[in-house]
Amino acid sequence: AVAVGTNGFAVANDEDNPIRIYRRDQGGPPVKTFNFTAFLELDPKKSEVDFEAATRLGDRAFWLSSNGRNRKGKERSNRHRFYATTILETAHGVDLTPVGKPYKWLLEDLCSAPQLKRFNLAQAAALPPKDAGALNIEGLCGTPDQRLLIGFRNPVPGGLALVVPMMNPDGAIAGKRAVLGEPILLDLGGLGIRDMAYGEGKYLIVAGPYDGHKDGGFALYEWSGGVEQPKNLKVKLRGFSPEALIIYPDKGLKEFQLLSDDGTRKIQGRINKELPLPEQQFRGYWVTR
């Protein structure tokens, strides 16, 4: 999710491909929906992209899929997408427009980068995403110098969360190969990255178990971006499955929003993600410091 307008956020999800805009101050259905499926150049037989990460740099939002296999370990070409939309704020609300071209080769870049060889990402990418040592991307965060940080839910090498910088996000959507930086390993108590966000000179990180087991817990960390390891903020996240973190420019780090992936939560006795789409729900909640 990314902040848009003065009172909203835009969300992509792992169940279908549209981007939906919601109000941040109240529940209810989306106020706008954008479907860029045609732009993404997908295999129509298996059209789900499995979007897992998003961030904003200036007037652009970047959207990233998991780049992992499906839950049965089958390869799906549509899960390899990185693209951008411009964010235009008008008197009639927020409009999103695709820019450049969808980038499809990030997994190849990760597997071939010499500085990442020790993580055996090609082998990881052949496993179901929630298996130990598999590959599953869920975090994306812009930096002050216009780079992106890619956060891995899985693998968690040596019990440390893996972050890989992308040096040229604008270049990638313009048709150039992605340039990747040196990997960063963060101590998040053995957890992987579920989302990252930047504000007021610091990064906030939502950490969670790589395998989806809630008994592993979730945690919220603050990181300076330097050599110091992140600090656990000791925020209680019980009863939620946080997968998106939004820092709003007008609120900063004093009050920010988390969104919970409630796909397996029961709604009136039924599994949420099995309900008809208009009846599906997710929760947003505020953290005040």
N, C-alpha and C positions, 0 to 999 in steps of 0.2 A: 504494500500500500504506500501511497505518497500523498502528501498534503496538496490540495488544490484550492484555489479561490481563497475567500476569507473565512469560510465556515464548512469546508468539506474535505473529503479524501477520496481518492480513486483506488479501486481494488481489482486485482486479478486473482484468479484462484486455480486450483488444480483439478477442477471438475469440468469446466468448460472454458471457452476462450475469450468471451467478451470482457471488457473493462467497465466497471460500474462505479458511479459516483454517488456517495452518500453524504448526508449531513453529519457533522461530527457531534452535534449537540443534542441529537434525538434519534430514536430508533425509527424503523420504517423501511419501506422499499427504496430502491435506488431512485435518485432524482433524474439521472441520465444513464444511458447504456450505449457503449460503442463496441461494434463488432468488426474487428480487422482481420477476420479469418482469411479473406481473399488475398490480402496483402502478405500474409505469412507464408504463402506458397507451400501449402500442406498436402500431405497424402490424404485424399478425401475418404479413404476407407478407414483410416484411424486418425481422426481429426483432432483428438485431444492433445494439447501442447504440454500440459502439466506445469503451468506457471507457478513458480515458487518464490520469486524474489523481484524486488523493484526498488528504485531509488530515483531521486531527482537531482539534476544539476542545472541550475538556472531555469530556463523555460522548457527544458526537456525532461521527460520521465523515461527511464530505461527499464525494460522488462526482460526477465530471464527465466527460462525453464530449468528444470532440474538437471538436465543432461544425463539422467540415469535411465536404467531399464524400467520396465513396468514392474509391478509387484510380483509377477510370475517369472521375472528375469528375461523377458523377451525384449528384443531391440525394437524401438519405435523411432523412426527418423524425425517425427514431428516434435520429439522432446529435446531437440537441439535447435533452439531458437533464442536469439538475443536481438531485441529491436528497440526502437525509440519512438516516442510521440512528442510532438510539441504541445505545450499547454498554453492555450489562449483564453484569457479571462475577458469576457464581454459583459455588456449590460444584461444579457440573457443567460448568463451562467458561464460555465467552463466548457470549452471545446477541446477535444483531443484529435490530433491529426498525425498519421504515421509520417516519418521522415527517413530518408535514405532507403536502405534495403535491409531485410532481415538477415542476420548473420547466423550461419549454420555450422561453423567449424570450430567452435570453442573447445569441444572435447578433443578434437585432433590436436589443437594447440596445447592443451594441458598435458596430453600424453606424450607429446614430442619435445616439450620444453626441457632442456638439459638440467636446469635448476630444480625440476620437479621429479626427476627420474627415481629418486630414492623413495618416493611415495607409491610407486607401482600403480599409477592411476589407470593404465590400460587394463591391468588385471582387475582392478576395483570396478571398472566400468562394465565388466562382464557379469557382475553379480546382481541379484535383486537388491534394490536400493537400501533396504533395511537389514540386510545381512551384515555381519561383522566384516569390516574392511571394504565395504562396497563404496560406490560413488553416488553422492546425492548432494546437489547444491541447493541451499535455501536462503542464503544471505547475500545481499548486494547493498553497497553503501558508497555514496559519493564522498570525495575528499576535497579539501580546500584548493588543491592544485589541479582539479578537474580530472582526476583519475577515479577509478572504481576499485573497491575492495570486494572480492568474491569470497563469500563465507561458506564453508562446507559443513553440512550436517554430518556427513560421512565421507571419507574415513576420518577417524580420530587417531592419528598416528602417535603411538606412545602415550595415549591418553590426553593429547593436546589438540585443540581445535586448529584447523588449517585455514589460512587466509591467503589468497593469491591476488596481487594487484593486477589490474588491467590498465595499461598506461595510455591507451588511445581509444577510448570508447567511441568518440566521434569518427575516428578513422575506420573503425570496424564497420559501422553502419554505412560508411561511404564506400565500402568495397575493398578496404585493405585488410590484411591479416592482423588479428589481434596481437599486440605486443604485451607479454606478461612479465611481471617483475619478480623479485626474489620472494620466496614464500615466507610467511610469518606464522609462527606457532604460538598459540595463546593457551594459558592454563585456565580453563573454565571448569575445573573440578571433574574432568573426565567427560564432560558433555560436549556435544557439537553445537554449531551455530544455527539458530532458527531465524534470526534477523539481526541487522545492524542498522544504526542510524547515527548521523553526525549533527552536533549542534553546540554552539558556544565553546568551540575548541576541544570538545571531547566526543568520544564514541560511546553509545549505549549498545549493549549486546544482549539479546535474549538467547539463552543457552538451554538445550534440552537433550534428551537421550536420542541417540542415532537410530534406535530400533523401534521407536514409537511406544515403548513401555512407559506408562506414566509413573510407575513406581521409581523410575530414575529421577523424577522431579524436574522442575524447571527453575532457572535462576536468572537474575538480572545483574549484569556487570557494567562497570564504567571503566573506560580505557583512555589513556591520554594519547594513544597513537604512537608512543615512543617505545623505549626498551623496557619500561616498567610493565609488569604483568597487570591484567585487569583486576579491579577491586569488586568483590561481591557486595552488592548493595543490600543484601539480606531482605529483599522484598518477598513477601509471601505470595506465591502464585498458585495456591491449591485450588482445585476445581476448575482450572482453565487450561487450555492448551495453546499458549501464546505463540503465534507464528508471524506476526507483523508488529512493527514498532514505528510510531509516527511522532516526529518532533515538529511542532508547529512554530513558525517564525515568531509569532506574537506571544508564545508561551515559553519557548526555550526548554531548558532542562528542569524547570520548576514544576511543570505540569505537562505530561506527555501521555500518549494513548497507546494501548496494546489491543490487538485484535486476536480473538481466540478462534482456532480452527475447530469447529464444533461438528465436523462431519459425522462422527460416531456417537454424538450425544443424542439421547432419546428425547423426542418432542412428542408429548402426549402418547407415549408408549411406542413410538415408531423411530427407527434410525433416521436421523436428520438427512443424510445425503441420499437416502432412498425415497424421500418425499418428492412430490412434484416440485420443480424448480421454484415457482413463486412462493412455496411454503417453507423452503429451506431458510435457516437462520444462522447467524453468527453473532458473537457478542463483542462489543467494544467496551473497554473500561479504562479509567484514568488512573495514573499514578501521580501523586502529588508529593513533592519533597519539601 
